[in-house]
Amino acid sequence: MAPRVLISDALSPAAIAIFKERGVEVDFQPALGKDKDRLAAIIGDYDGLAIRSATKVTAGILENAARLRVIGRAGIGVDNVDIPAATARGIIVMNTPFGNSITTAEHAIAMMFALAREIPAADASTQAGKWEKNRFMGVEITGKTLGIVGCGNIGAIVAERALGLKMRVVAYDPFLSPERAMTLGVEKVELDELLARADFITLHTPLTAQTKNILSAENIARARKGVRIINCARGGLVDEAALRAALDSGHVAGAAFDVFVEEPAVRNPLFGHPHVVCTPHLGAATAEAQENVALQVAEQMSDYLTRGAISNAINFPSITAEEAPRLKPFIALAERLGSFAGQLNEAGVRKLVITYEGHVGELKTKALTAAALAGFLRPMLSEVNVVSAPVVAKERGMVIDEVTRAAEGDYDSLISLSVETEGGAFALSGAVFNDAKPRIVEIAGIRAEAEFSPSMIYVSNEDKPGFIGRFATVLGEAGVNIATFALGRDAEGGSAIALVGVDGGVPETVFAHIHALPGVKRVKALKF
């Protein structure tokens, strides 16, 4: 059955065409996002939800989203999506961080010009019939220092444009490498130095706990007198009340804001000041940007729903369309190894160590680890999946370690899972063979190669003559047909294991009979 996507906000018709071209059914209801009750009533019928800013995806709506696998936000901000609730339900949340980058950068530059030359106030005055030529004394951009807070994708475009305007550019960004700064032609500085040197400050960083009020009252006071501040990024990066006070005192010469702490902004401390320019969150408001983000979100969602590729996800590692086929068998292996360990585990878990040997270590191991965790947790928590598993594990205090190393044994790629519990530790390993089928190759240090079957029996026993015959007899007398039979031992007369794939279910009484056989230490039913 073809996946179905609901579009609950206004998106370009080109996005609808992309979904259809890629085999995805589309239900286009652009006004639905404003009707949360109606959205909650029908969301359970869809695999994907494509939105802009009008739709609010709350935990309450997600409770009804039984089929939903992906939410695609056409734009950067995902403030209107309950990310923790979506993650807990295993729903991928994507945005489109690059589709409106140029448009937003251009708006910041436009706001800087409007602020420098007081264009909005001059326009209003002139159209009111006044000719106040001497009232509006602007400042030149050329030769001034622009301080960029956040030099990522949009900040870098602003820097490029500013350098073309013959400005000096300094940037504060803890993640900006010296090499990248040199390539951009900007000078990397600490925030205090930026505040002391910049004639104009423009913000291009996400709103996080670390960046909230990054221009606080204290930092605004540290800025050089006469600075002009532009914010086209996120409301909350600047203490608006403190900025108004600094404008009133003349310490800040002007401010241009496209974003506000509360939106829609019908009232704001900045409103009404003669040296403030405001626009209603227009950073991405160009025809080109709207077309770009619509096309991008349709492509990303289609790739995920039809090919398993994950791009620009907020809550899961990205997987390209080229990587997805290579990853698929290893994701299956990691999930089944985790499931095997989870079904065997009967004690409190302290730590999981997942080791990737050989070529598999070059793949997206975060995605593989998430699959292993999902498999491990699912026997105890049936609703968990690859998206929610890392969060669930963290909530339960489980320590997760990833190790990658070169191949050391017989396999080009090997995944090993070691589980440390309150009762001890055990480990198992698996590999993907040329037929792309995952196999278990070692359990508790004993080599035993076996494919995963939907229904299996795991037995650990003493290596004594006659065990296999007695074991097979119990199954035969119970009418249980053996599909596969794998054996292994650590030494002659030592510990042995049997891993048996069977057709159909196994009655509980059979396990009691197996456990009663001489030398049996443990018997366990496994489902995959």
N, C-alpha and C positions, 0 to 999 in steps of 0.2 A: 504494500500500500504506500502511495506517495506521501511524503511528509506534508503537513499543513501548517501554514504560517498565517497569523492574524496581524494585520497592520492597523493599529488603533489610532495613529496620528497621521497628519498629512505628509505624504512622501511623494516624490516624483514618480510619474507613470513609468519612467525608465526602470525604476527599482522593481516594479511589478513585472515588467517584461523579463528582467533577469531571473527572478524567481521561476517564472513559467518556463523559460528556456532551459533551466537546469532541473526540470522535473519536480518542482515544488508547487503544490497548490496554494493559492493566495486568496485570502478573504480580506478585501480592502474596505475598512469601515473607519474613515478618518475622523469622525466625530465621537467614536466610542470611548476614547481615552478620558473624556470629560464625564462619562457615566460609569462610575466605579461599580455600582451594583450590577449593571448589565454586563460589564467586563467580567466581574467575578462569576456571573451566571454561565458564561459561555467559554471561559478560558480553558476549561478542561477538555475541549475538543481539539486543541492545537498542540503541535510539536514546537512551534516557535512563535515569538511575539516580537514584532518590529515596532519601535516607538521613537518619538522625539521627546520633547520636554513636557507635553501636556499630560501624558499618561503617567499616573503615579502607581508604581507596582509595589504594593504593600504586602506585608506578611499575610494579611487576611485574604487578599486576592490569590496569593500563591498557594494557600491551603486548598484551593479548588483546582489547581493546575496539575492534575495527575499525570498528564502526558507531556507537559512542557519540558523541553530539553535545552532551549536556548532563548535568551532575551538579547536582542540587538538594539543598541541605542545609536541612532543616527546623530552623531555629535560626540563631544568629549565628555561632558559632565554626566555622571550617573547618580546624581543626588536624588533623583526621583525613583530609584530602584533600591529596595531593601536587600543589599548585597548579602548580609549574613543569612537572611531567610532564604534567599535563592540558593546560596551555597549549601545550606543545611538540607535543601530538597534536591541537591545535585544538579542544579540548573546553571549552565554556563551563562555568564553575563559578558557581553562584548560591547565595546564602543568603537568609534572611528576617529582615532586621535589625529589623523593626518589630513582628512578631507577638507577641513576648514582652516588649516594652519596659515596659509597665505592670506586668506581673508581677514583672520583675526590680527595677524601681524600688520597688515595694511591699515586696519582700523586704529591700532595703537599709534602708528605713525601719523594718521590723519588727526587723531585726538591731540597729539603733540603739536602739530601745526596750528590747529584751532586754538589751543591754549597759548601758544607763543605769540600769536597775532590777534588774539581776542576776537576771532571771526564771528562766533554766535552773537555776542553782545553788539558788535559793530553792525552785523546784519539787521538785528532787531531795531537798533537805533536808526539806521539809514532808512529802513522800510517804514518807520514811524514818521518820516518826514524831517528828521533832524540831520544835520550835517556836522557831526562832532569829530572832525578830522583830528583835532589836537587831543581828544580824550583817549583815543586808543593807540597807545605807544607800545608796540610790541618789542620782542627781542629776536635776534637772529639765531638760527639753528647752527649755522656753520661755526666750527671751532668750539662749540660747547661740548661738555662731557655728559654722555648718557650713561646712567647706571642701570644695568639690567639685573633684576633679581629673578633668577631662574633662567638658565640659558640652555633649555632643551630645544625641542623642535621649533616652537613658535619664537622663543627668545633668540634663537640663532638666526631666524629670518629677519627679525627686527634689527639685530646687530648688523647683518649684511646691508640692509637698507640704510641704516644710520651711517655706516661707513661710507656709503655712496653719497650721502649728504655732507660728507667731510666733517662728521662729528668724531670725537674721541669716545671710545666705548670701553667701559669697565664692567665686569660681570661678577656677581656673587652667585655661586652654585657649588655646593659641596661635591657634587657628582661630575663636575666639569673637569676633565683631565687637562693638564698643561699642554699636551699635544693637540687636543681638540681646540683649546683656546687659541693656540698659535695658528692653527688652520683657519679659524674664524677671523683672526686678526683682532681679537679682543684681549684685554688685560684682565687676568683672573685676580680678584682681590677678596679680602674678607669684608663682611658687611659693614663694619665700622669705617673702613677706608672708603667704601663706596658712598656711604652717607656723607662723609666729610668732603668728597671730591665732586659728586654729581651735581650738575645744573638741572638735569631732568632725571627722574627715576621712573622706570616702567617695570611693572610686575608681570611675570610670566611663569608662575609656579602653581601647582595644585594646592588646594586647601587641605592641610593635614594638621595634626596636633602640633607639629613642629613649625608650620608656617602660619598658623592662625595669629592674626595681629602681629605679623613680622614687622610691620611699621606701627609699633606701639607708640604711646605718648613719649616714652623714653627715647626710642629710636628716631622719632620725628624731631625731637629736640636736638639729637646729635647731628641731624642733617644740616648742611650749610644753609645760611640765611638766603632766602630768595629762591629756594628749590621749587621745582614744579613736579607734581606727582601724577602719573597716569596709571590707571588700573583697568585693564581689559581682560583680566584673567578670572578672578573669583572674588565674590563678596566675602568679607571676613579677613582678608589679608591685611587690611588697614583698619586701625581704630578710628572709625568715622567721627566720633565725638571729639577725640583728641586732634584729628586733622582740622575739624572746623575751628577749634580753639586756636590752632596754629595759623590758620588762614586769617582769623579775626585779628590776631596779634601782628600779622605781617611777616612772621617767620617763614611761612610757606607762601610763595607768590601766587600759586594757582594749582588747581587740581582738575583732572579730566577723568571721569569715571563712567564706565559702561556697565559695571556690575556692583551689586549692593548686598549688604548683609541680609536684608529682607526684600524679596522680590515676589510680585510686582512692587516696586518702590513707589508708593503713593505719598509717603512722607519720609524725609531723611534729613539728618543734621546738615548735610552739605547743600541741600536745596536752598535757593534764594541768595547765595553768596555771589557777589558780582564777578569773582574770579574763578568760578567753577563752571565747567562744561559737563553736561550729563547726557547720556543716550540710553535708551531702554534695552540693554543687553543685545546690541546689534553686531557684536564681534563676528558672528558667523553668518550675518544676514546679507549674503549676496546670492544671486541666482547660481553662480558657479559653485559656491560652497554647498548650497542646499542640494544641488545635483550631485556633487562629489560624494557627500556623506550618505545620500540615499543609495547611490550605486555601490558604495563600499560596504554598507551594512547588508545589502542584498547579496552581494558576492560572498561575504564572510559567512552569513547564515546558511546560504546554499551549500557552500563548501563543507560546512560542519555537518549539516543534515544529510548530505548525500555521499560525502567522502571521508568524514571524520577529521577534516582539517580544522584547526583551531587558531584563529588570528585575533590579536588584540583583546584577549580575554582578561577580565579583571580578576577572576578567581581561579584560573587554571593556566598551566604553562602552554604557550603557543606551540602548535604542531602544524608544519606546512603540509600542503597537499602532497608534496614529494615525500615527506617524512612519514606521513600517515600509513602508507602500505608497508613500509619497512618496520614501523613500530607495532603494527597490529598484532603479529604473532607473539612479540615479546610482551605486549600488554596482556595478551591472553595467558602467557606463561606466568607473568608476575602475579596476575589475579588468582590463578589456580594454585600457585605455590602458597600465596597468602591464605587462600581458602583451606588448603590442606592443613597448614599450620593452625589456623583458627579452629578447625574442627577437631584437631588433636588436643588443643590446649584446654586445660581444665583448671588453671591457676591464674592468679593475678599477674598481669604482664608488667614487667619493669622496663624492658628495652627490646627494640627490634633493630637488628643490624642487617641491612640489605647490601649485598656485595655484587658488583657488576664486573665481571672479568672479560677481557677481550673487547671485540668490536661493539658489543652492546653498551659498553661504557661510553661510547662516542655518541649515543643517541640521547634523547631527552629523558634522562633518568628521573627527573621530577615526576613526569607523567607515569613512568613505570612504578615508581615508589607509591604514588597515589593509587594505582591499580592493586598493588600488593596489599596496601593498607585496607582498601575496600574489601578485598577477598578475605583478609584476616578478621575484620570486624563484623562482616555480614552474618556469620553464624550466631553472633550475639545480638546484633542490631540489624535487622533485616532491611531497613530502609536506607542504609548507608550506600554510597557509591563513590566513584573516583573523584568527584568534585568535593563532596562533603567529608570524605574519609580523613584527610589531613587535619581538618579543623576538629573533628570528633576525637581523633587520637590525641591532639593537643589538649583538649578539654579534659580528657581522662588522665592526663599527666604521663602519657607514654613517651619515652625517649626514642626518637627515630634517628638512626645514623645511616648515612649512605657512604659506601666505600667503592671506589673504582680502581682497577689495577689491570695490568697486562695479563693476558692469558697465561696460565701456569700449568694447565693439564691437557686433556685430550680434546677440549672443545674450544672452537673459535670464540664462542660467546657462552657465558655461563652466568646464571643468576642464582645466588645463594641467599637464603633467609635464615637468620639465627634469632631465636626467641629466648630471651631471658625472663624467667618467671619466678614467683616466690617459691616454687617447688623445684627449681633447677633450670636447665637449659636444654634445648634441642635445636637441630638444624636440618635443613634439607636444601637440595639444589636441583635446578632444572635447566634444560637447553631446548633450543629449537633446531630441528633437523632440516634437511633439504626439502622435505615435503611440507614445510612451514607448520608442522604440527608440534605443539609444545609437549615435552616429555619430562617426567621426573627421572633423575639419574642417580640420586643419592639421598638416603634418609638416615639420619643419626649416624653418619659415618659409614653406612653400609651401602655399597653400590647395588642398585636395582633399577634397571631401565624399564619404564612403562609409560604408555600413553594414558592420558586422563580419560576415563569413561564416565558417563552420567551417573552410574551407580557402581561403587567400589567397596571392597572390604580390605581393611588394613589389619594385619596380624603381626605381632612381634612374639617370638618364641625362642626356645632353646633349640639349637641345631642337633636334633636327635633323629635317628633312623625311624621311618614309619610315619612321620608327622604328615607329609604331603598326602599320603594315601588316606589317612584318617580324616584329614581336613576335607579332601575332595569327596569322600564318602558322605560326610555330613551334608554337604551342599547337594550332592546328587539325590540323597534320600528325601531332601526337602523340596526337590523339584527346581532347584536354582541352577540355571545354566551358566557355565563359565565362558566368558568371552575372551578374556586375556588373563595370563597368569605370569607374574614376575616374582622372582625369588632372589634373595641375596643374603650373605652372611659375612661377619667380620673375620671369622676363623673357624676351622673345623672344630665342631663341638662347642662353638661359642654362641653368640647371639645371632639370630636370623630374623628376616622379615619376609612377609608375603604380601603382595599387592595384587588384588584380584579384581578384574572388571567382570561384572555379572549383568545378565539381561533382566531388566525389571527390578522390582523391589525384593527385599529379603525380610522374611518374617522375624520378629524379635526373638522368637524361641530359638532360631538358628544361631543367633549370637551367643545365647546362653550355652548351647551345645558346643560351639567352637571354644568358648572360654573354658569349658570343662575338660578339653582335651589335654593330655599330658604335655607339659612344657610350655603351654601358652601363657604369656605374660599379659598381653593386652589384645583386645579385638575392638575394632571401631568401624562403624558404617560411615562411608563418605559419599557426598553428593556433589556433582560438578555440573 
